[in-house]
């Protein structure tokens, strides 16, 4: 199963692809509760932006 075999379901693996089409990062141990923030952190984007008034 392409290295994503789990016990009952396939494991989640995320590939971060850069603008040139190359793999920038691979997240093999995906935590569904923090995954969005993990991706933003890898991309260097602040996941808690300050409001602009």
C-alpha positions as CSV (number, residue, x, y, z in Angstrom):
1,X,0.0,0.0,0.0
2,X,2.8,2.4,-0.9
3,X,4.2,2.5,2.6
4,X,1.0,3.7,4.1
5,X,-0.4,0.4,5.5
6,X,-2.1,0.6,8.9
7,X,-3.8,-2.0,11.0
8,X,-7.4,-1.4,9.8
9,X,-7.1,1.7,7.6
10,X,-4.4,3.2,5.5
11,X,-2.2,5.6,7.4
12,X,-2.3,9.3,6.4
13,X,0.8,10.7,4.8
14,X,1.1,14.3,3.6
15,X,3.5,15.5,0.9
16,X,4.3,19.2,0.8
17,X,5.1,20.1,-2.8
18,X,7.0,23.4,-3.5
19,X,6.4,25.7,-6.5
20,X,8.9,23.8,-8.6
21,X,7.0,20.6,-8.1
22,X,9.6,19.0,-5.8
23,X,8.8,17.4,-2.5
24,X,9.6,19.9,0.2
25,X,8.6,17.8,3.2
26,X,6.8,14.6,4.2
27,X,4.6,14.3,7.2
28,X,4.4,10.6,8.0
29,X,2.9,10.7,11.5
30,X,-0.2,12.8,10.9
31,X,-2.1,14.0,13.9
32,X,-5.6,15.0,12.7
33,X,-5.9,17.5,15.6
34,X,-2.8,19.5,14.8
35,X,-2.3,18.7,11.1
36,X,-3.4,22.1,9.7
37,X,-1.1,24.0,12.1
38,X,1.7,21.5,11.3
39,X,1.4,22.3,7.6
40,X,1.3,26.1,8.2
41,X,4.4,25.8,10.4
42,X,6.3,23.9,7.7
43,X,5.3,26.6,5.1
44,X,6.4,29.4,7.5
45,X,2.9,30.8,7.9
46,X,1.7,32.1,11.3
47,X,-1.3,29.9,12.3
48,X,-2.4,32.6,14.9
49,X,-2.3,35.9,13.0
50,X,-3.0,39.0,15.0
51,X,-6.2,40.8,14.0
52,X,-5.6,44.0,12.0
53,X,-7.8,46.9,13.2
